[in-house]
């Protein structure tokens, strides 16, 4: 895997998302709660609901329904670095391009 900077990885994710409507979802609710709790503390702890498990599970269920409805691929990113996530997305984009241009 080629080493990417955070900026390049973020750009790759943004480009793939626009091109494919590709949701990049962190599906591990517990990890998401940890991240959100840290963010909420950093913002003065005003929005506790943002980090509550029930809220997170509701949001993840809504996202999963949307992904199914749109037929979007979902990439599990829990525990991945931004570079690893970008690499997976780039591989998916490349594979789809190859399939789209393959002779039938």
N, C-alpha and C positions, 0 to 999 in steps of 0.2 A: 504494500500500500504506500502511495506517495504521501509524504508529510505535507499537510496543508496548514496555512496560517488560519487563525480564527476568522479573519476577514474573508479570506478566500472560501472557507468552509461555509460561512454564513451566506455569501453570494451564491454558492452552488445550491444550497438549500432553497434560497429564494427563487432562483431561476427554475429549478425543478418543480417547485410548488406551483409557480405560475403556469408552467408548460403542461403539467400533468394533473393539476388539482390534487396534488399528492399531500395527504395529511401526514405530518410527522407528529406522532402522538406518544407521549410518555404514558404508558398504560399501567404502570405500577403505582397504585393509589397511595400507598404508604410513602414512597419516595417523593411523590408529588406533594403530599402533605408536608413533608419536611422542608422542601424547597419553598413552598408557599408560606409556611410559618416563619422561615428566615426572612423572606421578603416582607411579610407583614410587620415583623419586628423592626426591620430597617425603615419602614414607613411610619414608625411610631405606634405600631400595633393597633391601629384604628379599625381595620377590617378583618376581624377574626373569622367571620363566616367564610371568607376566601380560602382559608386553610382547614376548614372543618371537613372531616371525612364524608359526611353525608352529602355535602355540597360537591365534593370532588367526585364521588360515585355517581351522582346525578349528571354532572358534566361529562364524565366518561361514557355513561350510557347514551346521552344525547349525541356525543361525537361518534360512537360506534354505529348508531342508527343512521346518521348522516353518511358515514363511510359506506355502509351497506347500500343505502339508497342511491348514492352516486357511483357505486362500484369502484371506489378508490382503493388502491393498495394501502395497507397500514404497515408501517415499519416500527417495530418495537425498539425504542431508543433508551430504555432504562439501563443505566450503567454504561452507556456509550459516551465517548467524548464527542465534541462537535465535529472533529475530523472524521471519526469513524462513521458518524451519522451521515455526513456529507458524502463519504466514499460509498456507502450503501445506496444513497439516492442517485449518485452519478452512475453507478453500475446499473440500476434499474432504468434510468433514462436511456443509457446506451443500449441496453437490451431491447427496450421498446422501439427505439429508432431502427435498430437492426431488423427487428420483426416487421416493422412498417415498410421497410425497403427491400425485404426479402422477396425473391421471385416466387410466385404461387404456382 
